Amino acid sequence: MKTLCLLLISLPAFGQLPATIQTQWLDSEGNKVAATDPRARFKVVSQFSSEDGVKTLSYTIRYCRPPQIFLAVATLGLVTQLCVVVPGNADVDPFVQSLVTQLFNWARGNPWQIIYGILARPIRSSLTTVQPLAPPDPSLVLLDGLSGNLLKFDLTTGTVVSQLTPPTSAIGPLGIRPSADGPSNEVWVANGAYQLAVNQVTVADLSGQTVLANIPLPSIPTSATPAGIVFTNSGATAFEVFRYASPDASGNKGALVVFNAAQRVVNSTLLLQYPPAAIVMAPDGLTVYLLSTGGEITYYDVLSGTADLSASTYPPGMNSGYPGGNVFIHPDGTRLFWNVGIYLTVFDLTTRTVTTQFNSGLPTTSTVALEVSQDGSTATMSNGAGTVVLLDTRYGIVQGTIQNPGATLAFPGN
């Protein structure tokens, strides 16, 4: 398998890769085998293509469990009917990673993207996303509701290591700009514009404990409510989303503001059909998801700068779609999590549907808050009575229950 990967990586780095669809069969250990080999377990279908200067790798992984008549079925060309699409597998990852390396060499720093899923129904998600590791100096950044100060709290020593006072209108939510030079100290804080003549976002430096800039947003009504701030992985681009108090003259109910984060200026403003209540960035930094309590998810494509796809969050026969509150994305980029009351909702971003709702077992008499671990494996659902439930996000298994004397909000780690 290692030899195969090296051969793939050593292909001409900067040539034009073919746009034809290619198929490769692998055994359970990721070794290359023939389609008719009884050991064949994984079918990887891939394609390289280029459009408008964007180099794209599309691939699908299917897991196959052939019956005793495998050879006969394979001979008839029906083997794909015995296979199911899977998000990935550790044994196959080296093979697919070699394809990703080809893509990076081919792109040579130009725009690129990775599309995972059935080739006829692509959805962007990057294999290069890895499970997050605990930072060497774990910290918590928050906006203190009492003092109004922006704080950085060291989770190892349990002390406040940095704080500053932003404008009184800077009431959140906030976003931390990624940095390639170690822990990030640049924080963007949304302002409550009803206190201002012109809407703005505040940029603060926790290291220097100073306000770096207040970026004006004259195109956003002062009555609009900020719903979140996210960044691309490089930190070069920032996104802030607003929900309008009432539709504008064209019926738009919100706006997405795109910033050049380095220069701290507005690049563009995209008007939204649905009123956004939350914003989530995909782990690969290529898609922004805007959730509306009206039951719609809007997909914004970072590379093209368009939002031409929306999907409903209302699953037939299940609880109401997205009611508001916290939303989390799995680090593999395939699922969103939120809660509808006592239920953990799992939204599949590849099929664009709610696939599962897990019952936490909490009583329905108290409001429930949701948090999800950084690796996406565990959800904590807690209520005003102090009950905390730890829930497995893949199978819905209750891993434990904790009872505290008062209302509790839990923040899981990795």
Rosetta blueprint (number, residue, H / E / L):
1 M L
2 K H
3 T H
4 L H
5 C H
6 L H
7 L H
8 L H
9 I H
10 S L
11 L L
12 P L
13 A L
14 F L
15 G L
16 Q L
17 L L
18 P L
19 A L
20 T L
21 I L
22 Q E
23 T E
24 Q E
25 W E
26 L E
27 D L
28 S L
29 E L
30 G L
31 N L
32 K E
33 V E
34 A L
35 A L
36 T L
37 D L
38 P L
39 R L
40 A L
41 R L
42 F E
43 K E
44 V E
45 V E
46 S E
47 Q E
48 F E
49 S E
50 S E
51 E E
52 D L
53 G L
54 V E
55 K E
56 T E
57 L E
58 S E
59 Y E
60 T E
61 I E
62 R E
63 Y E
64 C E
65 R L
66 P L
67 P L
68 Q L
69 I L
70 F H
71 L H
72 A H
73 V H
74 A H
75 T H
76 L L
77 G L
78 L L
79 V H
80 T H
81 Q H
82 L H
83 C E
84 V E
85 V E
86 V E
87 P L
88 G L
89 N L
90 A L
91 D L
92 V L
93 D H
94 P H
95 F H
96 V H
97 Q H
98 S H
99 L H
100 V H
101 T H
102 Q H
103 L H
104 F H
105 N H
106 W H
107 A H
108 R L
109 G L
110 N L
111 P L
112 W E
113 Q E
114 I E
115 I E
116 Y E
117 G L
118 I L
119 L L
120 A L
121 R L
122 P L
123 I E
124 R E
125 S L
126 S L
127 L L
128 T L
129 T L
130 V L
131 Q L
132 P L
133 L L
134 A L
135 P L
136 P L
137 D L
138 P L
139 S E
140 L E
141 V E
142 L E
143 L E
144 D L
145 G L
146 L L
147 S L
148 G L
149 N L
150 L E
151 L E
152 K E
153 F E
154 D E
155 L L
156 T L
157 T L
158 G L
159 T E
160 V E
161 V E
162 S E
163 Q E
164 L E
165 T L
166 P L
167 P L
168 T L
169 S L
170 A E
171 I E
172 G E
173 P E
174 L E
175 G E
176 I E
177 R L
178 P L
179 S L
180 A L
181 D L
182 G L
183 P L
184 S L
185 N L
186 E E
187 V E
188 W E
189 V E
190 A E
191 N E
192 G L
193 A H
194 Y H
195 Q H
196 L L
197 A L
198 V L
199 N L
200 Q E
201 V E
202 T E
203 V E
204 A E
205 D E
206 L L
207 S L
208 G L
209 Q L
210 T E
211 V E
212 L E
213 A E
214 N E
215 I E
216 P E
217 L L
218 P L
219 S L
220 I L
221 P L
222 T L
223 S L
224 A L
225 T E
226 P E
227 A E
228 G E
229 I E
230 V E
231 F E
232 T L
233 N L
234 S L
235 G L
236 A L
237 T E
238 A E
239 F E
240 E E
241 V E
242 F E
243 R E
244 Y L
245 A L
246 S L
247 P L
248 D L
249 A L
250 S L
251 G L
252 N L
253 K L
254 G E
255 A E
256 L E
257 V E
258 V E
259 F E
260 N E
261 A L
262 A L
263 Q L
264 R L
265 V E
266 V E
267 N E
268 S E
269 T E
270 L E
271 L E
272 L E
273 Q L
274 Y L
275 P L
276 P E
277 A E
278 A E
279 I E
280 V E
281 M E
282 A L
283 P L
284 D L
285 G L
286 L L
287 T E
288 V E
289 Y E
290 L E
291 L E
292 S E
293 T L
294 G L
295 G L
296 E E
297 I E
298 T E
299 Y E
300 Y E
301 D E
302 V L
303 L L
304 S L
305 G L
306 T E
307 A E
308 D E
309 L E
310 S E
311 A E
312 S E
313 T L
314 Y L
315 P L
316 P L
317 G L
318 M L
319 N L
320 S L
321 G L
322 Y L
323 P L
324 G L
325 G L
326 N L
327 V L
328 F E
329 I E
330 H L
331 P L
332 D L
333 G L
334 T L
335 R E
336 L E
337 F E
338 W E
339 N E
340 V E
341 G L
342 I L
343 Y E
344 L E
345 T E
346 V E
347 F E
348 D E
349 L L
350 T L
351 T L
352 R L
353 T E
354 V E
355 T E
356 T E
357 Q E
358 F E
359 N E
360 S L
361 G L
362 L L
363 P L
364 T L
365 T L
366 S L
367 T L
368 V E
369 A E
370 L E
371 E E
372 V E
373 S L
374 Q L
375 D L
376 G L
377 S L
378 T E
379 A E
380 T E
381 M E
382 S E
383 N E
384 G L
385 A L
386 G L
387 T E
388 V E
389 V E
390 L E
391 L E
392 D E
393 T L
394 R L
395 Y L
396 G L
397 I L
398 V E
399 Q E
400 G E
401 T E
402 I E
403 Q E
404 N L
405 P L
406 G L
407 A L
408 T L
409 L L
410 A L
411 F L
412 P L
413 G L
414 N L
